[in-house]
Amino acid sequence: MDAYDEGSKARHLPDGPDGSLPEGPASAGSTPDSTPSADQESVGQESTDQESVPQHHDSQAPTAQAPGPQALGPQAPAADPPVPVPTPTGIASLPLRSQVVAALALAVVAVVACVHLGMVFLHVAPSNTVTKQHGRAIDDWIYPEFEQNWKLFAPNPLQQNIDVQVRAQVRGADGGITETGWYDLSALDGAAIDGNLLPSHTQQNELRRAWDFYIGTHDNDNRPVGLRGDLSQRYLRRIVVLRLDREGAGGKGAVVESVQVRSRTTNVPPPKWSEEQVSDTPVLRELPWWTVPEEDVTDARTEASAG
């Protein structure tokens, strides 16, 4: 073998047609100890590179693949999902025109509530400059429906039972005038309240407040004191006429011509352990007869039919 076969670093060049090396200046003048030229080194390097790289047929050429996640580098953080917008509720869900109407209604209610609270405060407050100048307006607002007092917190609270009773002169269907017996209106209200878990405000307070309003604006001789005397009388009269019509005083078709109201006051007996002595004799206070105007009778029947 020649030097090309023995050397560990020998490079094989293509043989000639007869098995000899191709002719050329390098092969002719080369010896086993000679060093390959630069051209030979480049040719050998190209041959080695061609042998080291596998050759693939066009039909078997590998397809290009997308670079993996690591090839793309660090990924950007995922975006937060969109926050859902809450659906409007209440007034905000209404159309604009309805929102304006609702806002105005709420404003009116708030103003009326503030005015009412202010009037009640001035009514129960001690006399001051405002009540002296505008006392009439305050009284017109408060009486009779919203009257307030401090009897519940008095050092000596009421210890009496007061029954309001009424009788009437009625004109029957035949034109005759008859007088009814006494109707105990307070007892009727008490019977309606007894055992009722949700008694009405009318049953509890209407008659009682009307009587308190009357005696607070009249002296012991039933003469009006101040400007509200006539108002309290008309208010009490209309209530008793309505109650008489509800009870069917005088029979079917009877018309109330006049009424008379009285109170029956009895002291509450003291407890057994108390040494207090009180009278148990009822005290009566009778008011004069009042003629009932036609409008009161008409209003009473209208309200009774509506109820």
DOSEVEX-318991 format. One record per residue (C-alpha): x, y, z; residue number from 1. Coordinates in nm, 4 decimals, m for minus. Each point is the difference from the previous one (the first is absolute). Example, Ala and Ser with C-alpha at 12.3 -4.5 7.8 and 13.67 -1.06 7.14 Angstrom:
// residues 2
px  py  pz  i
1.2300  m0.4500  0.7800  1
0.1370  0.3440  m0.0660  2
This chain:
// residues 307
px  py  pz  i
0.0000  0.0000  0.0000  1
0.1096  0.3513  m0.0543  2
0.0207  0.2759  0.2544  3
m0.3614  0.1060  m0.0574  4
m0.1229  m0.3360  0.1294  5
0.2155  m0.0146  0.3031  6
m0.0287  0.3440  0.1473  7
m0.2797  0.0526  0.2521  8
m0.0548  0.3386  m0.1505  9
0.0215  m0.1126  m0.3614  10
m0.2680  0.1319  m0.2278  11
m0.1230  m0.2097  m0.2943  12
m0.0293  0.1744  m0.3299  13
m0.1964  m0.1368  m0.2925  14
0.1963  m0.2554  m0.2039  15
0.0721  0.0235  m0.3649  16
m0.1439  m0.2271  m0.2662  17
0.2768  m0.2555  0.0526  18
0.0120  0.0160  0.3709  19
0.2825  0.2541  0.0083  20
m0.0191  0.3475  0.1333  21
m0.1056  0.2694  m0.2372  22
0.2761  0.1739  m0.1736  23
0.0940  0.3446  0.0975  24
0.2798  0.2002  0.1358  25
m0.0886  m0.0866  0.3553  26
m0.0107  m0.3750  m0.0619  27
0.3055  m0.0043  m0.2221  28
0.2225  0.1785  0.2345  29
m0.1436  m0.1276  0.3235  30
0.1735  m0.2440  0.2214  31
m0.1205  m0.1975  0.2960  32
0.1573  0.2524  0.2287  33
m0.1302  0.3008  m0.1827  34
m0.2712  0.2273  0.1549  35
m0.3296  0.0483  m0.1896  36
m0.0474  0.3367  m0.1523  37
m0.2711  0.2465  0.0918  38
m0.2135  m0.1016  m0.2965  39
0.0145  m0.3626  0.1032  40
m0.1007  0.0902  0.3538  41
m0.3033  0.1943  m0.1204  42
m0.1065  m0.2859  m0.2277  43
0.0437  m0.2512  0.2784  44
m0.1948  0.2203  0.2424  45
m0.2875  0.0311  m0.2467  46
m0.0036  m0.3763  m0.0506  47
m0.0035  m0.0653  0.3685  48
m0.2826  0.2469  0.0505  49
m0.1993  m0.1656  m0.2742  50
0.0484  m0.3404  0.1551  51
m0.0910  0.1184  0.3497  52
m0.3257  0.1616  m0.1065  53
m0.2655  m0.2624  m0.0792  54
m0.1535  0.0300  m0.3403  55
m0.3786  m0.0237  m0.0253  56
m0.2174  m0.0583  m0.2922  57
m0.2366  0.2772  m0.0920  58
m0.3006  m0.2210  0.0789  59
0.1389  m0.0769  0.3442  60
0.1149  0.3492  0.0904  61
m0.0986  0.0909  0.3559  62
m0.2722  0.2573  0.0319  63
0.0710  0.3262  0.1755  64
m0.1445  0.0113  0.3522  65
m0.1082  0.3039  0.1925  66
0.2368  0.0975  0.2720  67
m0.1027  m0.1242  0.3455  68
m0.0834  0.2183  0.2995  69
0.3590  0.0050  0.1138  70
0.1178  0.1204  m0.3381  71
m0.2327  0.3003  0.0200  72
0.1457  0.1167  0.3272  73
m0.1978  0.1007  0.3135  74
m0.3725  0.0328  m0.0649  75
m0.1934  0.3153  0.0900  76
m0.2503  m0.0385  0.2891  77
m0.3540  m0.0819  m0.1064  78
m0.2411  0.2952  0.0009  79
m0.2691  0.0087  0.2740  80
m0.3520  m0.0903  m0.1178  81
m0.2320  0.2988  m0.0448  82
m0.1955  0.0966  0.3120  83
m0.3779  m0.0267  m0.0640  84
m0.1882  0.3270  0.0342  85
m0.2725  m0.0305  0.2705  86
m0.3576  0.0365  m0.1195  87
m0.1652  0.3191  0.1372  88
m0.2711  m0.0578  0.2597  89
m0.2574  0.2155  0.1742  90
m0.0544  0.3493  m0.1329  91
0.3110  m0.0249  m0.2179  92
m0.1660  m0.2735  m0.2081  93
m0.2907  0.2277  m0.0959  94
m0.0104  0.2190  m0.3088  95
0.1297  0.3534  0.0368  96
m0.3476  0.1560  0.0167  97
m0.1099  m0.2466  0.2690  98
0.3189  0.0686  0.1952  99
m0.0775  0.3720  m0.0006  100
m0.3576  m0.0608  0.1184  101
0.1170  m0.2368  0.2752  102
0.2662  0.2449  0.1136  103
m0.2544  0.2823  0.0195  104
m0.2422  m0.2201  0.1963  105
0.2710  m0.0937  0.2477  106
0.0969  0.3640  0.0368  107
m0.3606  0.0998  0.0725  108
m0.0364  m0.2768  0.2590  109
0.3259  0.1016  0.1662  110
m0.1046  0.3665  0.0165  111
m0.3436  m0.0846  0.1454  112
0.1576  m0.2318  0.2583  113
0.2474  0.2690  0.1066  114
m0.2758  0.2611  0.0264  115
m0.2175  m0.2363  0.2063  116
0.2826  m0.0825  0.2404  117
0.0760  0.3687  0.0381  118
m0.3650  0.0830  0.0716  119
m0.0292  m0.2767  0.2611  120
0.3201  0.1158  0.1674  121
m0.1217  0.3599  0.0192  122
m0.3364  m0.1211  0.1310  123
0.1463  m0.1918  0.2960  124
0.2908  0.2372  0.0627  125
m0.0246  0.2747  0.2650  126
m0.1309  0.3358  m0.1118  127
0.2561  0.1861  m0.2107  128
0.0235  0.2743  m0.2595  129
m0.0967  m0.2278  m0.2912  130
m0.3095  m0.1387  0.1735  131
m0.1086  0.3478  0.1028  132
0.0219  0.1344  m0.3559  133
m0.1254  m0.3085  m0.1852  134
m0.2134  m0.1719  0.2647  135
m0.3131  0.0116  m0.2151  136
0.1691  m0.1748  m0.2926  137
0.1458  m0.2660  0.2311  138
m0.3390  m0.0687  0.1595  139
m0.1719  m0.0241  m0.3389  140
0.2566  m0.2615  m0.1047  141
m0.0099  m0.2056  0.3216  142
m0.3662  0.0010  0.1041  143
m0.1887  m0.2194  0.0178  144
0.1720  m0.3002  m0.1547  145
0.3583  0.0514  0.1227  146
m0.0508  0.1420  0.3477  147
0.2747  m0.0968  0.2467  148
0.0217  0.0105  0.3780  149
0.2244  m0.1185  0.2811  150
m0.2562  m0.1869  0.2115  151
0.1866  m0.3280  m0.0394  152
0.3109  0.1530  0.1600  153
m0.1819  0.2060  0.2653  154
0.1018  m0.0615  0.3620  155
m0.3656  m0.0742  0.0812  156
m0.1454  m0.1794  m0.3058  157
m0.3723  m0.0315  m0.0587  158
m0.1704  m0.2430  0.2343  159
m0.3508  0.0237  m0.1397  160
m0.2117  m0.1817  m0.2526  161
m0.1961  0.2339  m0.2235  162
m0.2878  m0.1316  m0.2074  163
m0.1470  0.2194  m0.2757  164
m0.3704  m0.0594  m0.0521  165
m0.2559  0.1521  m0.2374  166
m0.3731  0.0011  m0.0568  167
m0.2007  0.1498  m0.2830  168
m0.3365  0.1258  m0.1104  169
m0.0865  m0.1618  m0.3291  170
m0.2752  0.0489  m0.2527  171
m0.1449  m0.3279  m0.1133  172
m0.1443  m0.0969  m0.3358  173
m0.3472  0.1048  0.1183  174
0.1262  0.3470  0.0875  175
m0.0183  m0.0455  0.3768  176
0.2831  0.1071  0.2328  177
0.1286  m0.2512  0.2530  178
0.2847  0.0069  0.2501  179
0.2431  m0.2869  0.0160  180
0.1736  m0.1371  0.3068  181
0.3645  0.0593  0.0862  182
0.2549  m0.1667  m0.2248  183
0.3274  m0.0710  0.1820  184
0.2388  0.0639  m0.2898  185
0.3110  m0.0611  0.2125  186
m0.1308  m0.3415  0.1031  187
m0.0646  m0.0870  m0.3651  188
0.3585  0.0935  m0.0896  189
0.1304  m0.2031  0.2928  190
m0.1950  m0.3052  m0.1109  191
0.1451  0.0339  m0.3524  192
0.3549  0.0301  0.1377  193
m0.0268  m0.2833  0.2522  194
0.1647  m0.3115  m0.1440  195
0.1060  0.1804  m0.3173  196
0.3735  m0.0345  m0.0639  197
0.0012  0.2900  m0.2463  198
m0.2664  0.2523  0.1057  199
m0.0452  0.3016  m0.2212  200
0.1181  0.3456  0.0953  201
m0.3572  0.1247  m0.0347  202
m0.1332  m0.2461  0.2546  203
0.2720  0.0869  0.2493  204
0.0327  0.3759  m0.0279  205
m0.2590  0.1787  m0.2131  206
m0.2753  0.0399  0.2599  207
0.2377  0.0516  0.2910  208
0.1993  0.2676  m0.1795  209
m0.3183  0.1770  m0.1115  210
m0.1233  0.0181  0.3597  211
0.3375  0.1243  0.1276  212
m0.0026  0.2621  m0.2739  213
m0.3417  0.1211  0.1069  214
0.0596  0.0264  0.3744  215
0.3346  0.1680  m0.0665  216
m0.1709  0.2814  m0.1895  217
m0.3068  0.0479  0.2277  218
m0.0433  0.0943  0.3617  219
m0.2120  m0.1849  0.2577  220
m0.3093  0.1832  m0.1239  221
0.0610  m0.1271  m0.3549  222
0.0888  0.3444  m0.1285  223
0.2729  0.0094  m0.2659  224
0.3403  0.1314  0.1014  225
0.2086  0.1352  m0.2863  226
m0.0474  m0.0289  m0.3719  227
m0.0087  m0.3800  m0.0178  228
m0.3137  m0.0458  0.2069  229
m0.2356  m0.0078  m0.2948  230
0.2328  m0.2298  m0.1951  231
0.0161  m0.2527  0.2845  232
m0.3807  0.0011  0.0354  233
m0.0567  m0.0655  m0.3702  234
0.2667  m0.2717  0.0002  235
m0.1567  m0.1874  0.2943  236
m0.3515  0.0406  m0.1416  237
0.0903  m0.1484  m0.3366  238
0.1639  m0.3011  0.1675  239
m0.3006  m0.0844  0.2161  240
m0.2416  0.0464  m0.2923  241
0.2093  m0.2435  m0.2054  242
m0.0004  m0.2505  0.2851  243
m0.3772  0.0295  0.0493  244
m0.0590  m0.0623  m0.3685  245
0.2296  m0.3033  0.0171  246
m0.1966  m0.1373  0.2944  247
m0.3322  0.0583  m0.1781  248
m0.1425  0.2383  0.2611  249
m0.3770  0.0431  m0.0349  250
m0.0416  m0.2881  m0.2421  251
0.0217  m0.0267  m0.3757  252
m0.0610  0.3269  m0.1839  253
0.0191  0.2139  0.3177  254
0.1751  0.3385  m0.0217  255
0.1952  0.1442  0.2931  256
m0.1334  0.3447  0.0835  257
0.2034  0.0873  0.3122  258
0.2514  m0.1650  0.2333  259
0.1121  0.0306  0.3607  260
0.3400  m0.1171  0.1237  261
0.1049  m0.0750  0.3557  262
0.2982  m0.1493  0.1777  263
m0.0102  m0.2518  0.2841  264
0.3179  0.0138  0.2090  265
0.0886  m0.2603  0.2610  266
0.3174  m0.0259  0.2051  267
0.2276  m0.2985  m0.0434  268
0.0022  m0.1920  0.3308  269
0.3404  m0.0018  0.1720  270
0.1875  m0.3280  0.0508  271
m0.0744  m0.2075  0.3093  272
0.3311  0.0842  0.1669  273
m0.0630  0.3766  m0.0323  274
m0.1634  0.2029  0.2787  275
m0.1338  0.2575  m0.2460  276
m0.3735  0.0603  0.0160  277
m0.1872  0.1103  m0.3153  278
m0.3681  0.0368  m0.0802  279
m0.1587  m0.2570  m0.2264  280
m0.3008  0.2165  m0.0843  281
m0.0150  0.0903  m0.3716  282
0.0118  0.3693  m0.0911  283
m0.2144  0.1056  m0.2944  284
0.0530  0.3006  m0.2246  285
m0.2792  0.0671  m0.2436  286
0.0339  0.2337  m0.2953  287
m0.2924  0.1942  m0.1473  288
m0.2029  m0.1306  m0.2906  289
0.1528  0.0745  m0.3390  290
m0.2030  0.0302  m0.3154  291
0.1462  m0.2152  m0.2760  292
0.0322  0.1793  m0.3352  293
m0.0969  m0.1817  m0.3173  294
0.3589  m0.0125  m0.1240  295
0.1092  m0.2016  0.3046  296
m0.2730  m0.2579  m0.0629  297
0.0919  m0.0228  m0.3695  298
0.3710  m0.0370  0.0751  299
m0.0706  m0.2661  0.2621  300
m0.2058  m0.2090  m0.2400  301
0.2543  0.0431  m0.2801  302
0.2856  m0.1155  0.2226  303
m0.2046  m0.2872  0.1398  304
m0.0888  m0.1232  m0.3520  305
0.3617  0.0335  m0.1132  306
0.1232  m0.2030  0.2985  307
